[in-house]
Amino acid sequence: MKDKAEGRFIVSVKVGPKGQITIPKEAREMFDISVGDTLMVLGDKKRGIALLKDEMFYGLMEANDGDKNA
């Protein structure tokens, strides 16, 4: 079941036999994910799993590094 609000949605996906999931069309469109893009998988045992486009991840890391150098 899908529930869309401005800039948000929730949808369930099933894990296949090879551990793969399909990223829903709404998420691909919202986050501009295209064939061939690289995603970072971040995991925290208590907080769960997150997916980020690599460029967003590296941008966050650079911004965070800049804070430390200030």
N, CA, C and O of each residue as an XYZ file, in Angstrom:
280
protein
N       0.840     -1.185      0.000
C       0.000      0.000      0.000
C       0.883      1.245      0.000
O       1.884      1.294      0.714
N       0.527      2.228     -0.777
C       1.310      3.448     -0.916
C       0.578      4.602     -0.230
O      -0.645      4.720     -0.304
N       1.348      5.430      0.427
C       0.805      6.616      1.066
C       1.715      7.771      0.701
O       2.837      7.856      1.201
N       1.245      8.672     -0.173
C       2.096      9.772     -0.634
C       1.697     11.076      0.050
O       0.520     11.429      0.108
N       2.686     11.773      0.560
C       2.536     13.139      1.044
C       3.597     13.952      0.313
O       4.429     13.386     -0.396
N       3.578     15.252      0.475
C       4.548     16.072     -0.237
C       5.970     15.696      0.155
O       6.373     15.867      1.305
N       6.731     15.179     -0.819
C       8.124     14.824     -0.583
C       8.341     13.548      0.198
O       9.471     13.253      0.585
N       7.288     12.782      0.441
C       7.414     11.540      1.220
C       6.497     10.452      0.657
O       5.496     10.737     -0.001
N       6.860      9.222      0.930
C       5.969      8.111      0.625
C       6.419      6.901      1.422
O       7.527      6.868      1.959
N       5.554      5.921      1.490
C       5.898      4.656      2.131
C       5.343      3.538      1.259
O       4.207      3.611      0.790
N       6.135      2.524      1.050
C       5.720      1.390      0.236
C       6.510      0.171      0.697
O       7.658      0.305      1.120
N       5.922     -0.995      0.623
C       6.654     -2.207      1.007
C       7.268     -2.851     -0.233
O       6.713     -2.772     -1.329
N       8.415     -3.483     -0.045
C       9.082     -4.233     -1.102
C       9.463     -5.589     -0.533
O       9.630     -5.732      0.678
N       9.601     -6.579     -1.395
C      10.008     -7.917     -0.967
C      11.437     -8.179     -1.383
O      11.876     -7.757     -2.452
N      12.151     -8.875     -0.533
C      13.523     -9.270     -0.835
C      13.467    -10.566     -1.636
O      12.821    -11.534     -1.234
N      14.168    -10.568     -2.795
C      14.210    -11.744     -3.653
C      15.230    -12.758     -3.173
O      15.932    -12.519     -2.191
N      15.314    -13.880     -3.855
C      16.210    -14.962     -3.435
C      17.691    -14.582     -3.435
O      18.484    -15.224     -2.747
N      18.076    -13.561     -4.187
C      19.473    -13.119     -4.212
C      19.695    -11.913     -3.300
O      20.741    -11.268     -3.374
N      18.719    -11.602     -2.440
C      18.838    -10.464     -1.539
C      18.554     -9.130     -2.193
O      18.888     -8.085     -1.635
N      17.944     -9.146     -3.363
C      17.693     -7.916     -4.112
C      16.299     -7.379     -3.837
O      15.367     -8.130     -3.549
N      16.178     -6.044     -3.935
C      14.876     -5.396     -3.879
C      14.731     -4.517     -5.115
O      15.722     -4.169     -5.758
N      13.506     -4.166     -5.439
C      13.252     -3.221     -6.514
C      12.929     -1.880     -5.874
O      12.052     -1.785     -5.015
N      13.640     -0.853     -6.294
C      13.360      0.486     -5.785
C      12.111      0.984     -6.514
O      12.094      1.066     -7.742
N      11.079      1.313     -5.759
C       9.821      1.729     -6.387
C       9.989      2.944     -7.297
O      10.850      3.796     -7.077
N       9.149      2.999     -8.318
C       9.189      4.084     -9.295
C       9.115      5.454     -8.619
O       9.829      6.377     -9.010
N       8.251      5.588     -7.605
C       8.114      6.864     -6.903
C       9.441      7.308     -6.294
O       9.786      8.488     -6.350
N      10.178      6.375     -5.718
C      11.476      6.696     -5.109
C      12.501      7.044     -6.186
O      13.266      7.996     -6.034
N      12.516      6.273     -7.272
C      13.468      6.558     -8.353
C      13.228      7.942     -8.929
O      14.178      8.672     -9.213
N      11.960      8.307     -9.104
C      11.634      9.626     -9.641
C      11.956     10.733     -8.637
O      12.551     11.747     -9.001
N      11.567     10.541     -7.376
C      11.773     11.548     -6.346
C      13.254     11.855     -6.134
O      13.634     13.006     -5.916
N      14.085     10.810     -6.200
C      15.509     10.975     -5.924
C      16.367     10.921     -7.176
O      17.590     10.808     -7.096
N      15.724     11.003     -8.330
C      16.414     11.042     -9.619
C      17.416      9.883     -9.750
O      18.577     10.095    -10.100
N      16.958      8.677     -9.469
C      17.782      7.478     -9.570
C      17.554      6.865    -10.947
O      16.423      6.568    -11.331
N      18.651      6.681    -11.684
C      18.583      6.141    -13.037
C      19.438      4.887    -13.157
O      20.268      4.598    -12.295
N      19.223      4.157    -14.227
C      20.022      2.969    -14.516
C      21.494      3.352    -14.514
O      21.877      4.341    -15.140
N      22.316      2.586    -13.824
C      23.750      2.829    -13.776
C      24.201      3.702    -12.622
O      25.400      3.798    -12.361
N      23.260      4.349    -11.915
C      23.640      5.153    -10.752
C      24.219      4.250     -9.663
O      23.883      3.069     -9.567
N      25.086      4.828     -8.855
C      25.661      4.106     -7.722
C      24.987      4.598     -6.456
O      24.867      5.802     -6.227
N      24.547      3.652     -5.634
C      23.921      3.973     -4.358
C      24.803      3.474     -3.226
O      25.460      2.440     -3.345
N      24.812      4.214     -2.133
C      25.521      3.807     -0.924
C      24.491      3.186      0.009
O      23.393      3.717      0.172
N      24.844      2.067      0.616
C      23.978      1.403      1.591
C      24.591      1.655      2.961
O      25.704      1.213      3.246
N      23.854      2.368      3.806
C      24.307      2.661      5.158
C      23.472      1.826      6.115
O      22.254      1.730      5.958
N      24.107      1.230      7.088
C      23.377      0.394      8.026
C      23.779      0.648      9.465
O      24.953      0.849      9.774
N      22.797      0.636     10.325
C      22.991      0.751     11.760
C      22.041     -0.254     12.396
O      20.834     -0.211     12.159
N      22.581     -1.148     13.193
C      21.776     -2.239     13.742
C      20.544     -1.732     14.496
O      19.498     -2.382     14.471
N      20.653     -0.595     15.159
C      19.527     -0.060     15.931
C      18.592      0.807     15.100
O      17.389      0.846     15.356
N      19.149      1.514     14.089
C      18.345      2.492     13.347
C      17.876      2.005     11.988
O      16.941      2.577     11.429
N      18.497      0.960     11.434
C      18.041      0.417     10.168
C      18.982      0.683      9.014
O      20.167      0.955      9.204
N      18.431      0.600      7.809
C      19.194      0.714      6.566
C      18.725      1.953      5.811
O      17.537      2.276      5.793
N      19.687      2.644      5.184
C      19.364      3.806      4.352
C      20.111      3.679      3.037
O      21.215      3.136      2.993
N      19.514      4.175      1.978
C      20.144      4.241      0.660
C      20.327      5.703      0.295
O      19.412      6.511      0.454
N      21.521      6.041     -0.198
C      21.804      7.388     -0.677
C      22.512      7.295     -2.010
O      23.325      6.396     -2.230
N      22.203      8.231     -2.908
C      23.002      8.308     -4.129
C      24.418      8.661     -3.704
O      24.612      9.439     -2.771
N      25.398      8.098     -4.377
C      26.786      8.309     -3.967
C      27.162      9.785     -3.950
O      27.889     10.223     -3.058
N      26.679     10.559     -4.920
C      27.027     11.972     -4.965
C      26.496     12.726     -3.743
O      27.148     13.647     -3.249
N      25.313     12.335     -3.253
C      24.762     12.951     -2.052
C      25.596     12.562     -0.829
O      25.894     13.398      0.024
N      25.962     11.295     -0.757
C      26.774     10.804      0.350
C      28.109     11.546      0.405
O      28.503     12.040      1.462
N      28.800     11.623     -0.726
C      30.096     12.287     -0.744
C      29.957     13.785     -0.470
O      30.837     14.382      0.150
N      28.873     14.391     -0.921
C      28.616     15.799     -0.627
C      28.438     16.024      0.869
O      28.945     17.001      1.420
N      27.715     15.118      1.522
C      27.536     15.220      2.972
C      28.863     15.050      3.697
O      29.138     15.747      4.674
N      29.676     14.131      3.221
C      30.977     13.900      3.854
C      31.883     15.120      3.697
O      32.585     15.500      4.634
N      31.867     15.732      2.518
C      32.680     16.932      2.288
C      32.200     18.087      3.161
O      33.011     18.822      3.725
N      30.881     18.246      3.272
C      30.335     19.321      4.108
C      30.700     19.096      5.571
O      31.040     20.041      6.283
N      30.630     17.858      6.012
C      30.969     17.519      7.392
C      32.452     17.747      7.643
O      32.831     18.233      8.709
N      33.306     17.398      6.665
C      34.742     17.594      6.789
C      35.053     19.083      6.869
O      35.949     19.490      7.608
N      34.326     19.892      6.122
C      34.519     21.342      6.160
C      34.197     21.915      7.527
O      34.845     22.864      7.968
N      33.199     21.348      8.208
C      32.849     21.797      9.549
C      33.996     21.547     10.517
O      34.247     22.364     11.403
N      34.691     20.436     10.361
C      35.785     20.092     11.257
C      36.992     20.994     11.053
O      37.766     21.236     11.979
N      37.143     21.493      9.816
C      38.307     22.334      9.494
C      38.070     23.809      9.829
O      38.981     24.628      9.714
N      36.850     24.142     10.241
C      36.517     25.555     10.520
C      37.033     25.996     11.869
O      36.841     27.148     12.257
